[in-house]
Amino acid sequence: MKICFYCRKEVEINARPGRGESCPHCLADLKVCLNCRFYSESTYNGCSEPSADRVLQKDRANYCEYFEFRDASRGSTNENDLQKLKDLFKS
């Protein structure tokens, strides 16, 4: 299952999206760092693929050759998870 980074709705896509493809629900670009399995805020340049070129706008379509759509079951968060974390660290 693939989930759009922007609207969090399921996107039916079987192959790597092209640079011009967009979410059918919100029209956000699909081939963006925020949808990629290599995206990681904690790594240098936000990408765990060491050979990838630097991309400054992580929410915009790009030409990255290493793009692989992130699986929704891995690493996705929702607002409830974020709220639970905030509540945990409230003083």
Contacts in CASP RR format, 6 or more apart in sequence:
PFRMAT RR
TARGET T0000
AUTHOR 0000-0000-0000
METHOD contacts of the structure
MODEL  1
MKICFYCRKEVEINARPGRGESCPHCLADLKVCLNCRFYSESTYNGCSEP
SADRVLQKDRANYCEYFEFRDASRGSTNENDLQKLKDLFKS
1 10 0 8 1.000
1 71 0 8 1.000
1 72 0 8 1.000
1 73 0 8 1.000
2 10 0 8 1.000
2 11 0 8 1.000
2 12 0 8 1.000
2 13 0 8 1.000
2 35 0 8 1.000
2 69 0 8 1.000
2 70 0 8 1.000
2 71 0 8 1.000
2 72 0 8 1.000
3 9 0 8 1.000
3 10 0 8 1.000
3 11 0 8 1.000
3 70 0 8 1.000
3 72 0 8 1.000
3 76 0 8 1.000
4 10 0 8 1.000
4 11 0 8 1.000
4 23 0 8 1.000
4 25 0 8 1.000
4 26 0 8 1.000
4 28 0 8 1.000
4 30 0 8 1.000
4 35 0 8 1.000
5 28 0 8 1.000
5 32 0 8 1.000
5 34 0 8 1.000
5 35 0 8 1.000
5 59 0 8 1.000
6 23 0 8 1.000
6 26 0 8 1.000
6 28 0 8 1.000
6 34 0 8 1.000
6 59 0 8 1.000
7 23 0 8 1.000
7 25 0 8 1.000
7 26 0 8 1.000
7 28 0 8 1.000
8 78 0 8 1.000
9 23 0 8 1.000
9 25 0 8 1.000
9 26 0 8 1.000
10 72 0 8 1.000
11 23 0 8 1.000
11 24 0 8 1.000
11 25 0 8 1.000
11 30 0 8 1.000
13 21 0 8 1.000
13 30 0 8 1.000
13 69 0 8 1.000
16 31 0 8 1.000
16 67 0 8 1.000
16 68 0 8 1.000
16 69 0 8 1.000
17 30 0 8 1.000
17 31 0 8 1.000
17 69 0 8 1.000
18 30 0 8 1.000
18 31 0 8 1.000
18 61 0 8 1.000
19 29 0 8 1.000
19 31 0 8 1.000
19 61 0 8 1.000
19 62 0 8 1.000
19 63 0 8 1.000
20 29 0 8 1.000
20 30 0 8 1.000
20 31 0 8 1.000
20 61 0 8 1.000
21 29 0 8 1.000
21 30 0 8 1.000
21 31 0 8 1.000
22 28 0 8 1.000
22 29 0 8 1.000
22 30 0 8 1.000
23 29 0 8 1.000
23 30 0 8 1.000
28 59 0 8 1.000
29 59 0 8 1.000
29 60 0 8 1.000
29 61 0 8 1.000
30 61 0 8 1.000
30 69 0 8 1.000
31 61 0 8 1.000
31 62 0 8 1.000
31 64 0 8 1.000
31 67 0 8 1.000
32 58 0 8 1.000
32 59 0 8 1.000
32 60 0 8 1.000
32 61 0 8 1.000
32 62 0 8 1.000
33 39 0 8 1.000
33 46 0 8 1.000
33 47 0 8 1.000
33 55 0 8 1.000
33 58 0 8 1.000
33 59 0 8 1.000
33 62 0 8 1.000
33 64 0 8 1.000
34 58 0 8 1.000
34 59 0 8 1.000
35 69 0 8 1.000
35 70 0 8 1.000
36 47 0 8 1.000
36 64 0 8 1.000
36 66 0 8 1.000
36 67 0 8 1.000
36 68 0 8 1.000
36 69 0 8 1.000
36 70 0 8 1.000
37 68 0 8 1.000
37 69 0 8 1.000
37 70 0 8 1.000
37 71 0 8 1.000
37 74 0 8 1.000
38 47 0 8 1.000
38 48 0 8 1.000
38 49 0 8 1.000
38 52 0 8 1.000
38 66 0 8 1.000
38 67 0 8 1.000
38 68 0 8 1.000
39 46 0 8 1.000
39 47 0 8 1.000
39 48 0 8 1.000
39 58 0 8 1.000
39 70 0 8 1.000
40 46 0 8 1.000
40 47 0 8 1.000
40 48 0 8 1.000
45 52 0 8 1.000
45 54 0 8 1.000
45 55 0 8 1.000
46 58 0 8 1.000
47 54 0 8 1.000
47 55 0 8 1.000
49 66 0 8 1.000
51 66 0 8 1.000
52 64 0 8 1.000
52 65 0 8 1.000
52 66 0 8 1.000
53 64 0 8 1.000
55 62 0 8 1.000
55 64 0 8 1.000
70 76 0 8 1.000
END
